Amino acid sequence: MDVTTTTEYAADAAIEVREAVPGDYPAVAAFTTDTWESGDYIPEAFPRWMAADDPDTRTFVAVDTTESPPAPESVDGVDPADVDELADGRAVGVCQAVGLSEHEGWMQAMRVDPEYRGRRLSRALNDAGFHWLHETGRRVARNMVFSWNTSGLGASRVNGFEPGTEFRWVQPEPDADATARTDDAAVVDADPDAAWGFWTDAAARDALDGLALDPTESWALSELTRERLRRAAADDRLLVVSAPDGGIGGFSHRVRTSEFEDDGESRTRAEYGVAAWRDRASCDALLAAISRDAASVDADTTRVLIPESVKWVSDTALAGADVGDEPDFVMRADLTERHWA
């Protein structure tokens, strides 16, 4: 469904918002290569996006119809052999909309060419993504913004997002012999229905608005479901610990392992959708269980999502786990309200 063929999203007469095509690659790579000092993933990811045939994903570009795209050989990192035909017009903005479930959408990869900032292109791109998500049945859209990215936070508010929740990453070290510091809590049977019962009444669930790492889209959060925990248990990816006074004290679930490069070396990361616990003894036992589980899949490092507050962060610090320097923010947009043109 190409909603951009019938709707104009940009007020600027020279700008057209449409679905991206492979021929947009040189222009997109040209303005995203130096987004941050550490680089940007989009020049590498864009060709994969174009090659994929995913009905739950749409990539949009804002195009200056008065300008021609750059020649492939003029853009660092672009192999001219990978570009069969250049697109019409010069892409000067990009974003991606992803359907995570039947009712949830995710917006990501928002970038605008610095030469075109201040012309409301991010709003136009966002409107196209919102419109497509709504037309495909989604009624909420979320995004993630690094807490230090104040310009991104401001732009998200302007574009129709409201404050959602915040979280932090913690990184217990993979260790097959990891043990909790006390015997007050321990690993128990990985019963997904018991874990779900704990989650429905957990303070962590309230703090996170019921969200956890999405199992299919990296860096995205979606609503944790009972079925997701059942699948994790069936695959031996669910970890449940007791509380000192009996009953369930907490749980976590591994959503995937992923490969990444670190100083030219390939490494494996085990990612856990959420960690929720009742007290510091349960936290200690749960993080030790995560360390053992990560070692069992030969992971070099971990990434575990926890709520952002002094309780959750200090519990993990007390357990000796590495804690991320800053939180990340999740924002949400109600798609039952019309945000687009």
C-alpha positions in Angstrom: 0.0 0.0 0.0 1.7 3.2 -1.2 -0.2 6.0 0.5 2.3 8.5 -0.8 0.8 8.3 -4.3 -2.3 10.1 -3.2 -1.2 12.3 -0.3 1.0 15.4 -0.2 2.9 15.6 3.1 5.3 18.4 2.4 4.3 22.0 2.4 7.4 22.9 0.3 6.4 22.7 -3.4 9.9 21.4 -4.3 9.7 18.5 -1.9 8.0 15.2 -2.6 7.6 12.4 0.0 7.5 8.9 -1.6 8.5 5.3 -0.9 12.2 4.8 -1.3 13.6 2.9 -4.3 17.1 1.4 -4.8 18.2 4.3 -7.0 18.0 6.6 -3.9 21.0 4.8 -2.4 23.8 7.3 -3.4 21.8 10.3 -2.2 20.9 8.7 1.1 24.4 7.5 1.7 25.8 10.9 0.9 23.9 12.7 3.7 23.9 9.9 6.4 27.6 8.8 6.3 28.6 11.4 8.9 25.5 11.6 11.1 27.7 11.1 14.1 31.4 11.0 14.7 31.1 7.2 15.1 29.3 7.0 11.7 25.8 5.7 10.9 24.3 2.3 10.1 22.0 3.6 7.4 24.5 3.6 4.4 25.1 -0.1 5.1 21.5 -0.9 5.9 19.7 0.9 3.0 20.6 -1.6 0.3 19.3 -4.5 2.5 16.1 -2.6 3.1 15.6 -2.2 -0.7 16.3 -5.9 -1.3 13.9 -7.1 1.3 10.3 -7.8 0.4 8.8 -7.2 3.9 5.1 -6.3 3.9 5.4 -4.9 7.4 8.1 -2.3 6.6 8.1 0.8 4.5 11.0 3.2 3.9 10.2 6.7 2.9 12.3 9.5 1.4 11.8 13.2 1.1 13.0 14.2 -2.4 14.1 17.6 -3.8 12.5 17.3 -7.2 14.5 20.2 -8.5 17.9 18.5 -7.9 19.6 15.5 -9.4 20.9 12.7 -7.3 24.7 12.4 -6.9 26.6 10.0 -9.2 27.4 6.7 -7.4 31.1 7.1 -8.0 31.1 10.5 -6.2 29.8 9.0 -2.9 32.3 7.4 -0.5 31.4 3.7 0.2 28.9 3.3 -2.7 29.8 0.8 -5.3 28.5 2.0 -8.7 27.9 -1.7 -9.6 25.2 -1.8 -6.9 23.2 1.0 -8.5 21.4 0.0 -11.7 19.5 3.2 -12.2 19.4 6.5 -10.3 16.1 7.7 -8.9 14.2 10.8 -10.0 15.1 13.7 -7.8 17.6 13.9 -4.9 16.7 12.2 -1.7 17.3 14.6 1.2 15.5 12.9 4.0 14.7 9.3 5.0 12.8 7.4 7.7 11.3 3.9 8.1 8.0 2.7 9.5 7.7 -0.9 10.8 4.6 -2.8 11.9 5.6 -4.8 15.0 2.2 -6.3 15.7 -1.4 -6.0 14.4 -1.9 -2.7 16.4 1.7 -1.4 17.1 4.0 0.5 14.8 7.6 1.7 15.2 9.3 4.7 13.5 13.0 4.7 13.1 16.0 5.9 11.0 14.8 9.5 10.8 17.6 11.5 9.0 17.5 14.8 7.1 20.3 16.3 5.0 21.8 19.1 7.1 21.3 21.5 4.1 17.6 20.9 4.3 17.0 21.2 8.0 14.4 23.8 9.1 12.1 22.9 6.2 9.8 20.6 8.2 11.0 17.5 6.3 11.0 15.3 9.4 7.4 16.2 10.0 6.5 15.3 6.4 8.4 12.0 6.6 6.8 11.2 9.9 3.3 11.9 8.5 3.9 9.4 5.7 4.9 6.8 8.2 2.0 7.5 10.5 -0.4 7.4 7.6 0.9 4.0 6.3 0.8 2.5 9.8 -2.8 3.6 10.3 -3.9 2.3 7.0 -2.4 -1.1 7.8 -4.3 -1.3 11.1 -1.8 0.0 13.6 -3.2 2.4 16.2 0.0 3.4 18.2 3.4 4.3 16.9 6.5 4.6 19.0 10.1 5.6 18.6 13.3 5.6 20.6 15.5 8.7 21.2 18.8 8.7 23.1 18.4 10.8 26.2 21.3 13.1 25.1 19.7 13.8 21.8 17.7 16.9 22.7 17.1 17.9 19.1 15.7 14.5 18.4 13.4 14.8 21.4 12.2 18.2 20.4 11.6 17.0 16.8 9.6 14.0 18.0 7.3 16.2 20.0 6.8 18.5 17.1 6.0 15.5 14.9 3.2 14.2 17.1 4.9 12.0 19.6 4.3 12.3 23.3 6.4 11.1 26.3 6.2 7.4 26.8 8.7 5.6 29.0 12.4 5.3 29.7 14.8 2.4 30.1 18.4 1.5 30.6 20.7 -1.2 29.3 22.6 -3.4 31.8 25.3 -5.8 30.8 26.1 -8.7 33.1 29.2 -10.6 32.0 28.6 -14.0 30.4 29.9 -16.6 32.9 29.0 -20.2 33.0 29.9 -20.3 36.7 28.1 -17.1 37.8 26.5 -17.4 41.2 24.3 -15.0 43.2 25.8 -13.3 46.2 23.2 -14.8 48.5 21.1 -17.9 48.7 17.9 -16.0 49.3 16.6 -16.5 45.8 17.4 -19.1 43.1 16.4 -20.3 39.6 13.1 -22.2 39.5 11.1 -23.9 36.8 10.7 -21.7 33.7 6.9 -21.6 33.8 5.7 -19.0 31.3 2.3 -18.6 32.8 3.8 -18.0 36.2 6.2 -15.4 34.7 3.2 -13.8 32.9 1.3 -13.6 36.2 4.3 -11.9 37.8 4.6 -9.5 34.9 0.9 -8.4 35.0 1.3 -7.2 38.6 5.0 -6.1 38.4 6.2 -2.6 39.2 8.6 -3.0 36.3 5.7 -3.5 33.9 4.0 -0.3 35.1 7.3 1.6 34.7 7.8 0.3 31.1 4.2 0.7 30.0 4.2 -3.1 29.4 7.0 -2.9 26.8 10.0 -5.1 26.2 12.5 -5.6 23.4 10.7 -6.7 20.2 11.7 -10.2 19.1 12.0 -9.4 15.4 13.1 -5.7 15.1 16.3 -4.8 16.7 16.2 -1.6 18.8 12.4 -1.6 18.9 10.1 -2.1 21.9 6.6 -3.6 21.7 4.1 -5.0 24.2 5.2 -8.2 26.0 2.7 -10.9 25.6 2.0 -14.3 27.3 2.5 -16.0 24.0 5.9 -14.5 23.6 6.9 -15.9 27.0 5.5 -19.3 26.1 7.6 -19.4 22.9 10.7 -18.4 25.0 10.0 -21.2 27.4 9.6 -23.7 24.6 13.0 -22.7 23.2 14.7 -22.7 26.6 15.1 -19.0 26.6 13.0 -18.1 29.7 14.7 -17.6 33.0 12.6 -17.5 36.3 13.8 -17.0 39.8 12.2 -17.2 43.2 11.6 -14.6 45.9 13.1 -14.9 49.4 9.7 -15.4 50.8 8.6 -17.9 48.2 6.7 -17.5 44.9 8.1 -15.9 41.8 10.7 -13.2 42.4 11.5 -12.2 38.8 12.1 -13.3 35.2 13.9 -12.5 32.0 13.9 -14.0 28.5 16.5 -14.0 25.7 15.1 -12.6 22.5 18.0 -13.2 20.2 21.8 -13.4 19.7 23.3 -10.9 17.3 26.7 -10.5 15.7 28.6 -7.2 15.7 32.1 -5.9 14.9 34.3 -4.5 17.6 37.7 -3.2 16.5 37.5 -5.5 13.4 36.7 -8.6 15.5 33.4 -10.4 15.2 31.6 -10.7 18.6 28.3 -12.2 19.7 25.8 -10.4 21.9 22.9 -12.1 23.8 19.9 -9.7 24.1 17.3 -10.1 26.8 13.8 -8.5 26.3 13.3 -7.3 29.8 14.5 -8.1 33.3 11.9 -7.7 36.1 12.3 -8.6 39.7 10.7 -8.0 43.1 13.7 -7.3 45.4 17.5 -7.1 45.3 18.0 -10.8 46.2 15.8 -11.7 43.2 17.7 -9.3 41.0 21.0 -10.8 42.1 19.8 -14.3 41.3 18.3 -13.2 38.0 21.4 -11.5 36.7 23.5 -14.5 37.6 21.1 -16.7 35.7 21.4 -14.3 32.7 25.2 -14.6 32.9 25.1 -18.4 32.8 22.5 -18.4 30.0 24.6 -16.0 27.9 27.7 -18.2 28.3 25.6 -21.2 27.2 25.1 -19.6 23.8 28.8 -18.6 23.6 27.9 -14.9 23.8 30.8 -12.4 24.4 28.6 -9.8 25.9 24.9 -9.1 26.9 22.3 -6.4 26.7 19.4 -6.5 29.1 16.6 -4.0 29.2 15.5 -2.7 32.6 13.2 0.2 33.7 14.9 3.5 34.4 14.7 4.5 38.1 17.0 4.7 41.1 15.6 1.4 42.4 16.2 -0.7 39.3 19.5 0.8 38.5 20.9 0.6 42.0 19.7 -3.0 42.4 21.7 -4.0 39.3 24.7 -2.0 40.5 24.5 -3.7 43.8 24.6 -7.1 42.0 27.8 -6.0 40.2 26.5 -5.7 36.7 27.7 -3.1 34.3 25.1 -0.4 33.9 24.7 1.9 30.8 25.8 5.5 31.2 22.5 7.0 30.2 18.9 6.0 29.8 17.0 5.9 26.5 13.5 7.4 25.9 10.6 5.8 24.2 7.9 8.1 22.8 4.4 7.3 21.6 1.9 8.7 19.1 -1.8 7.9 19.2 -2.7 7.0 15.6 -6.4 7.3 16.3 -5.8 11.0 16.2 -5.0 12.2 12.7 -1.4 13.5 12.7 -0.8 13.4 9.0 -1.8 15.8 6.1 
